[in-house]
Amino acid sequence: MDANKLKKLHVINYNIGTCGMCKHSLFPRCANAARGYELSVAYGSCKLHTYDHLKHSDNPRQLSVYRHGRCDDFQADATNHESYVDDSWIEFLKNE
């Protein structure tokens, strides 16, 4: 990676990580037979965060999350990246 690019990424505190790359997330996959591969849907749930639904008073529910969002409890899942993270970018995949 270009040294000036790397320096700038550090200056702006750049990081990689979204709910789709977090070990706490669950995103269902659906087959796309026409294209011959599976797609991950945009919305899933968080295994870490729950909430009490206003209309339903039963048990707390898993929090619905958007694949490209992120919270402060993000923890990278090294085995389930939504896309490959090249070694030159791995330092920006932070658990912060």
Residue, then its C-alpha position, 0 to 999 in steps of 0.5 A: m500500500d502507498a505510504n502516503k495513503l496508509k498515513k492518511l488512513h491513520v490520520i482520519n482514524y479509518n477502520i473496517g467493520t460493520c454488523g455484517m462482519c461482526k461475530h455477534s450478528l446473524f444474517p440469513r442467506c438466500a439462494n439466487a438460483a438464477r445467478g448460481y450463488e447465495l446472497s446475504v440479506a440486508y437485515g439480520s439480528c444481533k446475538l448480543h443486544t436485546y430489547d423489550h418490544l412495546k406491543h409484545s410483553d413476552n421475552p426480550r427480542q434480539l435487536s434487528v440490525y442493518r448489515h452496513g451499520r455498526c455499534d460500539d460493541f463490534q467484534a470482528d469475526a475472522t471466520n465470517h467476513e462478508s467480503y475478503v479483507d486483504d492483508s494490506w488492510i487487515e490492520f484497519l479491521k479493529n475491535e473497537 
